[in-house]
């Protein structure tokens, strides 16, 4: 009985063309997917008009200096279900009867951004129910005291599941 030997098929131009099409097809598909996800998840827009924002910068610095002189304290406790702010003046007394708004923004998308109005549940203690995902949040607290004084405090908070 004679042994049969199989001969490998030769590598041809058709094989090389198929490999090149598959290689570049994968690269293009990945790039298109990444471009779609990047453009659909966050606009990258921080301010509507950068020129106007630059012209208002010195005024914002003056407001920050004036706010710093107030000496107010507004710690924020934020969970996936509740926002709680304790507002106190420089002497440690509760700031009563203020209008308190919390602007919540996710760092990578603007889909879940929301403004929450907190209500006073005790002197100087403001609360609101929220429904937040366990992700990184930028929380901008806006407080307007009964005497008209305004106060702003920004917080960066990482919420973990079950908090």
ABEGO torsion letter per residue (X at the ends): XBBBBBBBBBBBAAAAAAAAAAAAAAAAAAAAAAAAAAAAABAGBABABAAAAAAAAAAAAAAAAAAAAAGBBBBBBBBAABBBBBBBBAAGBBBBGBBBBBBBBBAABAAABBBBBBBBABBGBBBBBBBBBBBBBBBBBBBBBAAGBBBBBBBBBBBBBGX
